[in-house]
Amino acid sequence: MVVQDEGYGRRSPLVLVVPLTSQLAALRFPAAVRLDPTVENGLDVPSVAMVFQTRALDRSRFGRRIGRLSRADLRRVEAELRRLTGLGS
């Protein structure tokens, strides 16, 4: 999932992402967030946002948007990013 501000993203060839996995065993790691499928987010199966593996990838690797997280799910991922980085609340 892309976690980069859209305005900033237009200026960069890189995109900040949190990888997802359908392997729910990844929940054993700190900074992992379970995401259940919804029509809005486009997921087919329960997934784990692996916040602990946040990385920058080349923009050319991306195609169309599959879905969008609910406000509540986005808040949970953002909270883990803050805890992981130690940046504000």
PDB file of N, CA, C and O in Angstrom:
ATOM      1  N   MET A   1       0.830  -1.170   0.000  1.00  0.00           N
ATOM      2  CA  MET A   1       0.000   0.000   0.000  1.00  0.00           C
ATOM      3  C   MET A   1       0.876   1.234   0.000  1.00  0.00           C
ATOM      4  O   MET A   1       1.901   1.281   0.680  1.00  0.00           O
ATOM      5  N   VAL A   2       0.471   2.229  -0.763  1.00  0.00           N
ATOM      6  CA  VAL A   2       1.215   3.485  -0.843  1.00  0.00           C
ATOM      7  C   VAL A   2       0.866   4.328   0.373  1.00  0.00           C
ATOM      8  O   VAL A   2      -0.308   4.521   0.687  1.00  0.00           O
ATOM      9  N   VAL A   3       1.887   4.830   1.056  1.00  0.00           N
ATOM     10  CA  VAL A   3       1.664   5.654   2.247  1.00  0.00           C
ATOM     11  C   VAL A   3       2.290   7.043   2.087  1.00  0.00           C
ATOM     12  O   VAL A   3       2.538   7.735   3.075  1.00  0.00           O
ATOM     13  N   GLN A   4       2.534   7.431   0.881  1.00  0.00           N
ATOM     14  CA  GLN A   4       3.175   8.706   0.582  1.00  0.00           C
ATOM     15  C   GLN A   4       2.126   9.746   0.216  1.00  0.00           C
ATOM     16  O   GLN A   4       1.147   9.436  -0.463  1.00  0.00           O
ATOM     17  N   ASP A   5       2.330  10.968   0.662  1.00  0.00           N
ATOM     18  CA  ASP A   5       1.441  12.066   0.321  1.00  0.00           C
ATOM     19  C   ASP A   5       1.405  12.254  -1.196  1.00  0.00           C
ATOM     20  O   ASP A   5       2.453  12.269  -1.842  1.00  0.00           O
ATOM     21  N   GLU A   6       0.222  12.395  -1.761  1.00  0.00           N
ATOM     22  CA  GLU A   6       0.081  12.517  -3.217  1.00  0.00           C
ATOM     23  C   GLU A   6       0.831  13.716  -3.775  1.00  0.00           C
ATOM     24  O   GLU A   6       1.454  13.610  -4.832  1.00  0.00           O
ATOM     25  N   GLY A   7       0.787  14.852  -3.094  1.00  0.00           N
ATOM     26  CA  GLY A   7       1.471  16.049  -3.564  1.00  0.00           C
ATOM     27  C   GLY A   7       2.973  15.861  -3.611  1.00  0.00           C
ATOM     28  O   GLY A   7       3.623  16.265  -4.575  1.00  0.00           O
ATOM     29  N   TYR A   8       3.523  15.257  -2.586  1.00  0.00           N
ATOM     30  CA  TYR A   8       4.959  14.997  -2.557  1.00  0.00           C
ATOM     31  C   TYR A   8       5.331  13.965  -3.613  1.00  0.00           C
ATOM     32  O   TYR A   8       6.365  14.077  -4.271  1.00  0.00           O
ATOM     33  N   GLY A   9       4.489  12.974  -3.762  1.00  0.00           N
ATOM     34  CA  GLY A   9       4.771  11.876  -4.667  1.00  0.00           C
ATOM     35  C   GLY A   9       4.942  12.285  -6.113  1.00  0.00           C
ATOM     36  O   GLY A   9       5.673  11.624  -6.850  1.00  0.00           O
ATOM     37  N   ARG A  10       4.303  13.334  -6.537  1.00  0.00           N
ATOM     38  CA  ARG A  10       4.413  13.783  -7.926  1.00  0.00           C
ATOM     39  C   ARG A  10       5.811  14.295  -8.251  1.00  0.00           C
ATOM     40  O   ARG A  10       6.211  14.316  -9.415  1.00  0.00           O
ATOM     41  N   ARG A  11       6.554  14.707  -7.226  1.00  0.00           N
ATOM     42  CA  ARG A  11       7.889  15.264  -7.436  1.00  0.00           C
ATOM     43  C   ARG A  11       8.986  14.210  -7.363  1.00  0.00           C
ATOM     44  O   ARG A  11      10.149  14.522  -7.615  1.00  0.00           O
ATOM     45  N   SER A  12       8.647  12.983  -7.028  1.00  0.00           N
ATOM     46  CA  SER A  12       9.661  11.968  -6.786  1.00  0.00           C
ATOM     47  C   SER A  12       9.476  10.755  -7.698  1.00  0.00           C
ATOM     48  O   SER A  12       8.344  10.358  -7.974  1.00  0.00           O
ATOM     49  N   PRO A  13      10.570  10.167  -8.163  1.00  0.00           N
ATOM     50  CA  PRO A  13      10.469   8.936  -8.945  1.00  0.00           C
ATOM     51  C   PRO A  13      10.233   7.721  -8.044  1.00  0.00           C
ATOM     52  O   PRO A  13      10.007   6.613  -8.531  1.00  0.00           O
ATOM     53  N   LEU A  14      10.289   7.939  -6.733  1.00  0.00           N
ATOM     54  CA  LEU A  14      10.092   6.852  -5.774  1.00  0.00           C
ATOM     55  C   LEU A  14       8.758   6.999  -5.059  1.00  0.00           C
ATOM     56  O   LEU A  14       8.224   8.100  -4.925  1.00  0.00           O
ATOM     57  N   VAL A  15       8.234   5.871  -4.603  1.00  0.00           N
ATOM     58  CA  VAL A  15       6.970   5.843  -3.880  1.00  0.00           C
ATOM     59  C   VAL A  15       7.192   5.081  -2.574  1.00  0.00           C
ATOM     60  O   VAL A  15       7.733   3.976  -2.593  1.00  0.00           O
ATOM     61  N   LEU A  16       6.782   5.654  -1.446  1.00  0.00           N
ATOM     62  CA  LEU A  16       6.905   5.013  -0.151  1.00  0.00           C
ATOM     63  C   LEU A  16       5.738   4.048   0.036  1.00  0.00           C
ATOM     64  O   LEU A  16       4.577   4.441  -0.075  1.00  0.00           O
ATOM     65  N   VAL A  17       6.053   2.778   0.322  1.00  0.00           N
ATOM     66  CA  VAL A  17       5.015   1.761   0.426  1.00  0.00           C
ATOM     67  C   VAL A  17       5.178   0.916   1.688  1.00  0.00           C
ATOM     68  O   VAL A  17       6.274   0.775   2.231  1.00  0.00           O
ATOM     69  N   VAL A  18       4.058   0.364   2.133  1.00  0.00           N
ATOM     70  CA  VAL A  18       4.024  -0.658   3.167  1.00  0.00           C
ATOM     71  C   VAL A  18       3.568  -1.934   2.466  1.00  0.00           C
ATOM     72  O   VAL A  18       2.445  -1.995   1.966  1.00  0.00           O
ATOM     73  N   PRO A  19       4.425  -2.955   2.421  1.00  0.00           N
ATOM     74  CA  PRO A  19       4.028  -4.191   1.744  1.00  0.00           C
ATOM     75  C   PRO A  19       2.915  -4.911   2.499  1.00  0.00           C
ATOM     76  O   PRO A  19       2.811  -4.814   3.722  1.00  0.00           O
ATOM     77  N   LEU A  20       2.090  -5.630   1.752  1.00  0.00           N
ATOM     78  CA  LEU A  20       1.018  -6.447   2.324  1.00  0.00           C
ATOM     79  C   LEU A  20       1.315  -7.915   2.068  1.00  0.00           C
ATOM     80  O   LEU A  20       1.963  -8.267   1.083  1.00  0.00           O
ATOM     81  N   THR A  21       0.839  -8.763   2.961  1.00  0.00           N
ATOM     82  CA  THR A  21       0.921 -10.202   2.763  1.00  0.00           C
ATOM     83  C   THR A  21      -0.392 -10.830   3.198  1.00  0.00           C
ATOM     84  O   THR A  21      -1.087 -10.300   4.065  1.00  0.00           O
ATOM     85  N   SER A  22      -0.727 -11.959   2.592  1.00  0.00           N
ATOM     86  CA  SER A  22      -1.915 -12.703   3.015  1.00  0.00           C
ATOM     87  C   SER A  22      -1.551 -13.715   4.093  1.00  0.00           C
ATOM     88  O   SER A  22      -2.422 -14.422   4.600  1.00  0.00           O
ATOM     89  N   GLN A  23      -0.281 -13.787   4.443  1.00  0.00           N
ATOM     90  CA  GLN A  23       0.185 -14.704   5.485  1.00  0.00           C
ATOM     91  C   GLN A  23      -0.065 -14.080   6.852  1.00  0.00           C
ATOM     92  O   GLN A  23       0.723 -13.258   7.320  1.00  0.00           O
ATOM     93  N   LEU A  24      -1.170 -14.477   7.492  1.00  0.00           N
ATOM     94  CA  LEU A  24      -1.554 -13.868   8.765  1.00  0.00           C
ATOM     95  C   LEU A  24      -0.553 -14.139   9.880  1.00  0.00           C
ATOM     96  O   LEU A  24      -0.597 -13.481  10.919  1.00  0.00           O
ATOM     97  N   ALA A  25       0.349 -15.096   9.680  1.00  0.00           N
ATOM     98  CA  ALA A  25       1.403 -15.360  10.665  1.00  0.00           C
ATOM     99  C   ALA A  25       2.301 -14.134  10.838  1.00  0.00           C
ATOM    100  O   ALA A  25       2.983 -14.020  11.856  1.00  0.00           O
ATOM    101  N   ALA A  26       2.317 -13.231   9.885  1.00  0.00           N
ATOM    102  CA  ALA A  26       3.119 -12.007   9.990  1.00  0.00           C
ATOM    103  C   ALA A  26       2.633 -11.110  11.124  1.00  0.00           C
ATOM    104  O   ALA A  26       3.343 -10.188  11.525  1.00  0.00           O
ATOM    105  N   LEU A  27       1.443 -11.365  11.641  1.00  0.00           N
ATOM    106  CA  LEU A  27       0.933 -10.569  12.760  1.00  0.00           C
ATOM    107  C   LEU A  27       1.769 -10.763  14.023  1.00  0.00           C
ATOM    108  O   LEU A  27       1.636  -9.994  14.975  1.00  0.00           O
ATOM    109  N   ARG A  28       2.619 -11.772  14.042  1.00  0.00           N
ATOM    110  CA  ARG A  28       3.461 -12.008  15.223  1.00  0.00           C
ATOM    111  C   ARG A  28       4.542 -10.937  15.372  1.00  0.00           C
ATOM    112  O   ARG A  28       5.122 -10.779  16.445  1.00  0.00           O
ATOM    113  N   PHE A  29       4.807 -10.208  14.293  1.00  0.00           N
ATOM    114  CA  PHE A  29       5.826  -9.173  14.335  1.00  0.00           C
ATOM    115  C   PHE A  29       5.241  -7.858  14.849  1.00  0.00           C
ATOM    116  O   PHE A  29       4.074  -7.548  14.611  1.00  0.00           O
ATOM    117  N   PRO A  30       6.080  -7.085  15.563  1.00  0.00           N
ATOM    118  CA  PRO A  30       5.625  -5.745  15.924  1.00  0.00           C
ATOM    119  C   PRO A  30       5.424  -4.923  14.643  1.00  0.00           C
ATOM    120  O   PRO A  30       6.014  -5.229  13.606  1.00  0.00           O
ATOM    121  N   ALA A  31       4.616  -3.915  14.719  1.00  0.00           N
ATOM    122  CA  ALA A  31       4.357  -3.021  13.584  1.00  0.00           C
ATOM    123  C   ALA A  31       3.744  -3.759  12.408  1.00  0.00           C
ATOM    124  O   ALA A  31       4.120  -3.540  11.257  1.00  0.00           O
ATOM    125  N   ALA A  32       2.793  -4.639  12.711  1.00  0.00           N
ATOM    126  CA  ALA A  32       2.007  -5.333  11.689  1.00  0.00           C
ATOM    127  C   ALA A  32       0.533  -5.053  11.983  1.00  0.00           C
ATOM    128  O   ALA A  32       0.113  -5.064  13.139  1.00  0.00           O
ATOM    129  N   VAL A  33      -0.247  -4.800  10.931  1.00  0.00           N
ATOM    130  CA  VAL A  33      -1.655  -4.427  11.094  1.00  0.00           C
ATOM    131  C   VAL A  33      -2.511  -5.332  10.221  1.00  0.00           C
ATOM    132  O   VAL A  33      -2.274  -5.442   9.018  1.00  0.00           O
ATOM    133  N   ARG A  34      -3.504  -5.980  10.820  1.00  0.00           N
ATOM    134  CA  ARG A  34      -4.423  -6.815  10.046  1.00  0.00           C
ATOM    135  C   ARG A  34      -5.417  -5.935   9.299  1.00  0.00           C
ATOM    136  O   ARG A  34      -5.969  -4.986   9.855  1.00  0.00           O
ATOM    137  N   LEU A  35      -5.632  -6.265   8.035  1.00  0.00           N
ATOM    138  CA  LEU A  35      -6.608  -5.569   7.199  1.00  0.00           C
ATOM    139  C   LEU A  35      -7.564  -6.600   6.624  1.00  0.00           C
ATOM    140  O   LEU A  35      -7.140  -7.530   5.936  1.00  0.00           O
ATOM    141  N   ASP A  36      -8.838  -6.441   6.899  1.00  0.00           N
ATOM    142  CA  ASP A  36      -9.839  -7.359   6.355  1.00  0.00           C
ATOM    143  C   ASP A  36     -10.383  -6.823   5.041  1.00  0.00           C
ATOM    144  O   ASP A  36     -10.469  -5.609   4.852  1.00  0.00           O
ATOM    145  N   PRO A  37     -10.752  -7.727   4.122  1.00  0.00           N
ATOM    146  CA  PRO A  37     -11.235  -7.286   2.805  1.00  0.00           C
ATOM    147  C   PRO A  37     -12.541  -6.506   2.893  1.00  0.00           C
ATOM    148  O   PRO A  37     -13.438  -6.840   3.666  1.00  0.00           O
ATOM    149  N   THR A  38     -12.620  -5.458   2.078  1.00  0.00           N
ATOM    150  CA  THR A  38     -13.845  -4.685   1.906  1.00  0.00           C
ATOM    151  C   THR A  38     -13.941  -4.306   0.430  1.00  0.00           C
ATOM    152  O   THR A  38     -12.965  -4.412  -0.313  1.00  0.00           O
ATOM    153  N   VAL A  39     -15.096  -3.876   0.025  1.00  0.00           N
ATOM    154  CA  VAL A  39     -15.260  -3.393  -1.348  1.00  0.00           C
ATOM    155  C   VAL A  39     -14.350  -2.180  -1.558  1.00  0.00           C
ATOM    156  O   VAL A  39     -13.747  -2.026  -2.620  1.00  0.00           O
ATOM    157  N   GLU A  40     -14.257  -1.332  -0.550  1.00  0.00           N
ATOM    158  CA  GLU A  40     -13.468  -0.101  -0.657  1.00  0.00           C
ATOM    159  C   GLU A  40     -11.969  -0.367  -0.823  1.00  0.00           C
ATOM    160  O   GLU A  40     -11.312   0.289  -1.632  1.00  0.00           O
ATOM    161  N   ASN A  41     -11.416  -1.339  -0.053  1.00  0.00           N
ATOM    162  CA  ASN A  41      -9.966  -1.531  -0.119  1.00  0.00           C
ATOM    163  C   ASN A  41      -9.529  -2.499  -1.223  1.00  0.00           C
ATOM    164  O   ASN A  41      -8.342  -2.560  -1.545  1.00  0.00           O
ATOM    165  N   GLY A  42     -10.453  -3.245  -1.803  1.00  0.00           N
ATOM    166  CA  GLY A  42     -10.125  -4.106  -2.930  1.00  0.00           C
ATOM    167  C   GLY A  42      -9.385  -5.384  -2.578  1.00  0.00           C
ATOM    168  O   GLY A  42      -8.995  -6.131  -3.475  1.00  0.00           O
ATOM    169  N   LEU A  43      -9.181  -5.656  -1.292  1.00  0.00           N
ATOM    170  CA  LEU A  43      -8.506  -6.893  -0.906  1.00  0.00           C
ATOM    171  C   LEU A  43      -9.435  -8.081  -1.111  1.00  0.00           C
ATOM    172  O   LEU A  43     -10.648  -7.968  -0.937  1.00  0.00           O
ATOM    173  N   ASP A  44      -8.857  -9.223  -1.481  1.00  0.00           N
ATOM    174  CA  ASP A  44      -9.638 -10.448  -1.669  1.00  0.00           C
ATOM    175  C   ASP A  44      -9.636 -11.334  -0.427  1.00  0.00           C
ATOM    176  O   ASP A  44     -10.572 -12.100  -0.203  1.00  0.00           O
ATOM    177  N   VAL A  45      -8.586 -11.227   0.373  1.00  0.00           N
ATOM    178  CA  VAL A  45      -8.418 -12.062   1.562  1.00  0.00           C
ATOM    179  C   VAL A  45      -7.908 -11.199   2.715  1.00  0.00           C
ATOM    180  O   VAL A  45      -7.351 -10.126   2.481  1.00  0.00           O
ATOM    181  N   PRO A  46      -8.092 -11.655   3.959  1.00  0.00           N
ATOM    182  CA  PRO A  46      -7.491 -10.929   5.076  1.00  0.00           C
ATOM    183  C   PRO A  46      -5.991 -10.808   4.833  1.00  0.00           C
ATOM    184  O   PRO A  46      -5.344 -11.754   4.383  1.00  0.00           O
ATOM    185  N   SER A  47      -5.452  -9.637   5.135  1.00  0.00           N
ATOM    186  CA  SER A  47      -4.048  -9.361   4.840  1.00  0.00           C
ATOM    187  C   SER A  47      -3.392  -8.659   6.013  1.00  0.00           C
ATOM    188  O   SER A  47      -4.060  -8.179   6.929  1.00  0.00           O
ATOM    189  N   VAL A  48      -2.065  -8.609   5.964  1.00  0.00           N
ATOM    190  CA  VAL A  48      -1.292  -7.935   7.001  1.00  0.00           C
ATOM    191  C   VAL A  48      -0.455  -6.839   6.346  1.00  0.00           C
ATOM    192  O   VAL A  48       0.308  -7.098   5.416  1.00  0.00           O
ATOM    193  N   ALA A  49      -0.609  -5.615   6.844  1.00  0.00           N
ATOM    194  CA  ALA A  49       0.253  -4.511   6.427  1.00  0.00           C
ATOM    195  C   ALA A  49       1.531  -4.629   7.254  1.00  0.00           C
ATOM    196  O   ALA A  49       1.503  -4.488   8.476  1.00  0.00           O
ATOM    197  N   MET A  50       2.639  -4.887   6.586  1.00  0.00           N
ATOM    198  CA  MET A  50       3.913  -5.095   7.268  1.00  0.00           C
ATOM    199  C   MET A  50       4.651  -3.760   7.382  1.00  0.00           C
ATOM    200  O   MET A  50       5.596  -3.482   6.644  1.00  0.00           O
ATOM    201  N   VAL A  51       4.188  -2.951   8.324  1.00  0.00           N
ATOM    202  CA  VAL A  51       4.723  -1.597   8.503  1.00  0.00           C
ATOM    203  C   VAL A  51       6.226  -1.649   8.788  1.00  0.00           C
ATOM    204  O   VAL A  51       6.963  -0.733   8.425  1.00  0.00           O
ATOM    205  N   PHE A  52       6.666  -2.710   9.429  1.00  0.00           N
ATOM    206  CA  PHE A  52       8.084  -2.866   9.757  1.00  0.00           C
ATOM    207  C   PHE A  52       8.953  -3.067   8.515  1.00  0.00           C
ATOM    208  O   PHE A  52      10.180  -3.057   8.618  1.00  0.00           O
ATOM    209  N   GLN A  53       8.339  -3.247   7.345  1.00  0.00           N
ATOM    210  CA  GLN A  53       9.088  -3.399   6.098  1.00  0.00           C
ATOM    211  C   GLN A  53       8.826  -2.246   5.116  1.00  0.00           C
ATOM    212  O   GLN A  53       8.962  -2.419   3.905  1.00  0.00           O
ATOM    213  N   THR A  54       8.457  -1.094   5.632  1.00  0.00           N
ATOM    214  CA  THR A  54       8.232   0.084   4.788  1.00  0.00           C
ATOM    215  C   THR A  54       9.472   0.341   3.944  1.00  0.00           C
ATOM    216  O   THR A  54      10.603   0.248   4.423  1.00  0.00           O
ATOM    217  N   ARG A  55       9.235   0.668   2.670  1.00  0.00           N
ATOM    218  CA  ARG A  55      10.362   0.905   1.755  1.00  0.00           C
ATOM    219  C   ARG A  55       9.945   1.828   0.628  1.00  0.00           C
ATOM    220  O   ARG A  55       8.760   2.091   0.425  1.00  0.00           O
ATOM    221  N   ALA A  56      10.933   2.314  -0.099  1.00  0.00           N
ATOM    222  CA  ALA A  56      10.687   3.145  -1.279  1.00  0.00           C
ATOM    223  C   ALA A  56      10.915   2.293  -2.524  1.00  0.00           C
ATOM    224  O   ALA A  56      11.918   1.589  -2.632  1.00  0.00           O
ATOM    225  N   LEU A  57       9.976   2.367  -3.458  1.00  0.00           N
ATOM    226  CA  LEU A  57      10.069   1.616  -4.711  1.00  0.00           C
ATOM    227  C   LEU A  57       9.934   2.572  -5.887  1.00  0.00           C
ATOM    228  O   LEU A  57       9.346   3.646  -5.762  1.00  0.00           O
ATOM    229  N   ASP A  58      10.474   2.180  -7.012  1.00  0.00           N
ATOM    230  CA  ASP A  58      10.390   2.982  -8.218  1.00  0.00           C
ATOM    231  C   ASP A  58       8.944   3.103  -8.678  1.00  0.00           C
ATOM    232  O   ASP A  58       8.218   2.111  -8.745  1.00  0.00           O
ATOM    233  N   ARG A  59       8.538   4.314  -8.989  1.00  0.00           N
ATOM    234  CA  ARG A  59       7.163   4.598  -9.421  1.00  0.00           C
ATOM    235  C   ARG A  59       6.741   3.747 -10.623  1.00  0.00           C
ATOM    236  O   ARG A  59       5.562   3.423 -10.766  1.00  0.00           O
ATOM    237  N   SER A  60       7.695   3.384 -11.485  1.00  0.00           N
ATOM    238  CA  SER A  60       7.358   2.620 -12.691  1.00  0.00           C
ATOM    239  C   SER A  60       6.827   1.219 -12.378  1.00  0.00           C
ATOM    240  O   SER A  60       6.278   0.560 -13.262  1.00  0.00           O
ATOM    241  N   ARG A  61       6.980   0.762 -11.151  1.00  0.00           N
ATOM    242  CA  ARG A  61       6.494  -0.566 -10.769  1.00  0.00           C
ATOM    243  C   ARG A  61       4.991  -0.592 -10.492  1.00  0.00           C
ATOM    244  O   ARG A  61       4.421  -1.656 -10.247  1.00  0.00           O
ATOM    245  N   PHE A  62       4.351   0.573 -10.531  1.00  0.00           N
ATOM    246  CA  PHE A  62       2.953   0.659 -10.138  1.00  0.00           C
ATOM    247  C   PHE A  62       2.034   0.903 -11.323  1.00  0.00           C
ATOM    248  O   PHE A  62       2.380   1.607 -12.272  1.00  0.00           O
ATOM    249  N   GLY A  63       0.868   0.309 -11.242  1.00  0.00           N
ATOM    250  CA  GLY A  63      -0.161   0.522 -12.253  1.00  0.00           C
ATOM    251  C   GLY A  63      -1.311   1.295 -11.651  1.00  0.00           C
ATOM    252  O   GLY A  63      -1.126   2.371 -11.083  1.00  0.00           O
ATOM    253  N   ARG A  64      -2.477   0.747 -11.776  1.00  0.00           N
ATOM    254  CA  ARG A  64      -3.680   1.434 -11.291  1.00  0.00           C
ATOM    255  C   ARG A  64      -3.908   1.192  -9.794  1.00  0.00           C
ATOM    256  O   ARG A  64      -3.376   0.246  -9.214  1.00  0.00           O
ATOM    257  N   ARG A  65      -4.692   2.049  -9.202  1.00  0.00           N
ATOM    258  CA  ARG A  65      -5.072   1.902  -7.802  1.00  0.00           C
ATOM    259  C   ARG A  65      -6.081   0.769  -7.680  1.00  0.00           C
ATOM    260  O   ARG A  65      -7.039   0.700  -8.450  1.00  0.00           O
ATOM    261  N   ILE A  66      -5.870  -0.107  -6.727  1.00  0.00           N
ATOM    262  CA  ILE A  66      -6.763  -1.251  -6.513  1.00  0.00           C
ATOM    263  C   ILE A  66      -7.879  -0.897  -5.541  1.00  0.00           C
ATOM    264  O   ILE A  66      -9.016  -1.344  -5.692  1.00  0.00           O
ATOM    265  N   GLY A  67      -7.541  -0.092  -4.547  1.00  0.00           N
ATOM    266  CA  GLY A  67      -8.533   0.272  -3.543  1.00  0.00           C
ATOM    267  C   GLY A  67      -7.990   1.359  -2.636  1.00  0.00           C
ATOM    268  O   GLY A  67      -6.918   1.918  -2.866  1.00  0.00           O
ATOM    269  N   ARG A  68      -8.764   1.640  -1.599  1.00  0.00           N
ATOM    270  CA  ARG A  68      -8.397   2.693  -0.646  1.00  0.00           C
ATOM    271  C   ARG A  68      -8.779   2.202   0.746  1.00  0.00           C
ATOM    272  O   ARG A  68      -9.859   1.648   0.947  1.00  0.00           O
ATOM    273  N   LEU A  69      -7.876   2.412   1.705  1.00  0.00           N
ATOM    274  CA  LEU A  69      -8.172   2.004   3.079  1.00  0.00           C
ATOM    275  C   LEU A  69      -9.241   2.902   3.684  1.00  0.00           C
ATOM    276  O   LEU A  69      -9.349   4.085   3.358  1.00  0.00           O
ATOM    277  N   SER A  70     -10.020   2.313   4.564  1.00  0.00           N
ATOM    278  CA  SER A  70     -10.964   3.126   5.332  1.00  0.00           C
ATOM    279  C   SER A  70     -10.162   4.064   6.221  1.00  0.00           C
ATOM    280  O   SER A  70      -8.980   3.834   6.476  1.00  0.00           O
ATOM    281  N   ARG A  71     -10.800   5.101   6.680  1.00  0.00           N
ATOM    282  CA  ARG A  71     -10.144   6.063   7.570  1.00  0.00           C
ATOM    283  C   ARG A  71      -9.621   5.354   8.822  1.00  0.00           C
ATOM    284  O   ARG A  71      -8.519   5.646   9.287  1.00  0.00           O
ATOM    285  N   ALA A  72     -10.411   4.422   9.368  1.00  0.00           N
ATOM    286  CA  ALA A  72     -10.010   3.713  10.594  1.00  0.00           C
ATOM    287  C   ALA A  72      -8.779   2.837  10.339  1.00  0.00           C
ATOM    288  O   ALA A  72      -7.853   2.828  11.150  1.00  0.00           O
ATOM    289  N   ASP A  73      -8.762   2.106   9.229  1.00  0.00           N
ATOM    290  CA  ASP A  73      -7.603   1.259   8.919  1.00  0.00           C
ATOM    291  C   ASP A  73      -6.366   2.118   8.655  1.00  0.00           C
ATOM    292  O   ASP A  73      -5.269   1.775   9.095  1.00  0.00           O
ATOM    293  N   LEU A  74      -6.535   3.210   7.952  1.00  0.00           N
ATOM    294  CA  LEU A  74      -5.410   4.100   7.682  1.00  0.00           C
ATOM    295  C   LEU A  74      -4.846   4.653   8.993  1.00  0.00           C
ATOM    296  O   LEU A  74      -3.628   4.743   9.145  1.00  0.00           O
ATOM    297  N   ARG A  75      -5.697   5.018   9.929  1.00  0.00           N
ATOM    298  CA  ARG A  75      -5.242   5.518  11.233  1.00  0.00           C
ATOM    299  C   ARG A  75      -4.414   4.464  11.965  1.00  0.00           C
ATOM    300  O   ARG A  75      -3.413   4.789  12.604  1.00  0.00           O
ATOM    301  N   ARG A  76      -4.837   3.185  11.869  1.00  0.00           N
ATOM    302  CA  ARG A  76      -4.086   2.120  12.543  1.00  0.00           C
ATOM    303  C   ARG A  76      -2.700   1.934  11.919  1.00  0.00           C
ATOM    304  O   ARG A  76      -1.717   1.734  12.632  1.00  0.00           O
ATOM    305  N   VAL A  77      -2.625   2.001  10.587  1.00  0.00           N
ATOM    306  CA  VAL A  77      -1.328   1.888   9.908  1.00  0.00           C
ATOM    307  C   VAL A  77      -0.457   3.102  10.248  1.00  0.00           C
ATOM    308  O   VAL A  77       0.731   2.947  10.534  1.00  0.00           O
ATOM    309  N   GLU A  78      -1.029   4.293  10.219  1.00  0.00           N
ATOM    310  CA  GLU A  78      -0.271   5.506  10.555  1.00  0.00           C
ATOM    311  C   GLU A  78       0.243   5.460  11.992  1.00  0.00           C
ATOM    312  O   GLU A  78       1.360   5.897  12.267  1.00  0.00           O
ATOM    313  N   ALA A  79      -0.566   4.934  12.905  1.00  0.00           N
ATOM    314  CA  ALA A  79      -0.140   4.824  14.306  1.00  0.00           C
ATOM    315  C   ALA A  79       1.073   3.904  14.415  1.00  0.00           C
ATOM    316  O   ALA A  79       1.997   4.191  15.176  1.00  0.00           O
ATOM    317  N   GLU A  80       1.081   2.816  13.674  1.00  0.00           N
ATOM    318  CA  GLU A  80       2.243   1.915  13.695  1.00  0.00           C
ATOM    319  C   GLU A  80       3.461   2.589  13.082  1.00  0.00           C
ATOM    320  O   GLU A  80       4.575   2.406  13.573  1.00  0.00           O
ATOM    321  N   LEU A  81       3.273   3.361  12.024  1.00  0.00           N
ATOM    322  CA  LEU A  81       4.394   4.112  11.431  1.00  0.00           C
ATOM    323  C   LEU A  81       4.992   5.078  12.449  1.00  0.00           C
ATOM    324  O   LEU A  81       6.212   5.197  12.561  1.00  0.00           O
ATOM    325  N   ARG A  82       4.130   5.763  13.185  1.00  0.00           N
ATOM    326  CA  ARG A  82       4.615   6.701  14.205  1.00  0.00           C
ATOM    327  C   ARG A  82       5.377   5.971  15.301  1.00  0.00           C
ATOM    328  O   ARG A  82       6.441   6.422  15.726  1.00  0.00           O
ATOM    329  N   ARG A  83       4.834   4.835  15.763  1.00  0.00           N
ATOM    330  CA  ARG A  83       5.519   4.071  16.809  1.00  0.00           C
ATOM    331  C   ARG A  83       6.867   3.561  16.305  1.00  0.00           C
ATOM    332  O   ARG A  83       7.870   3.613  17.018  1.00  0.00           O
ATOM    333  N   LEU A  84       6.875   3.070  15.072  1.00  0.00           N
ATOM    334  CA  LEU A  84       8.094   2.499  14.493  1.00  0.00           C
ATOM    335  C   LEU A  84       9.183   3.553  14.310  1.00  0.00           C
ATOM    336  O   LEU A  84      10.357   3.284  14.562  1.00  0.00           O
ATOM    337  N   THR A  85       8.799   4.741  13.875  1.00  0.00           N
ATOM    338  CA  THR A  85       9.782   5.784  13.577  1.00  0.00           C
ATOM    339  C   THR A  85      10.052   6.701  14.765  1.00  0.00           C
ATOM    340  O   THR A  85      11.056   7.412  14.793  1.00  0.00           O
ATOM    341  N   GLY A  86       9.151   6.680  15.744  1.00  0.00           N
ATOM    342  CA  GLY A  86       9.309   7.581  16.882  1.00  0.00           C
ATOM    343  C   GLY A  86       8.936   9.014  16.559  1.00  0.00           C
ATOM    344  O   GLY A  86       9.285   9.935  17.297  1.00  0.00           O
ATOM    345  N   LEU A  87       8.215   9.208  15.440  1.00  0.00           N
ATOM    346  CA  LEU A  87       7.816  10.550  15.008  1.00  0.00           C
ATOM    347  C   LEU A  87       6.434  10.902  15.531  1.00  0.00           C
ATOM    348  O   LEU A  87       5.449  10.289  15.118  1.00  0.00           O
ATOM    349  N   GLY A  88       6.337  11.852  16.410  1.00  0.00           N
ATOM    350  CA  GLY A  88       5.073  12.434  16.886  1.00  0.00           C
ATOM    351  C   GLY A  88       3.886  11.502  16.977  1.00  0.00           C
ATOM    352  O   GLY A  88       3.995  10.295  16.763  1.00  0.00           O
ATOM    353  N   SER A  89       2.753  12.090  17.300  1.00  0.00           N
ATOM    354  CA  SER A  89       1.518  11.312  17.407  1.00  0.00           C
ATOM    355  C   SER A  89       0.388  11.923  16.675  1.00  0.00           C
ATOM    356  O   SER A  89      -0.716  11.377  16.676  1.00  0.00           O
TER     357      SER A  89
END
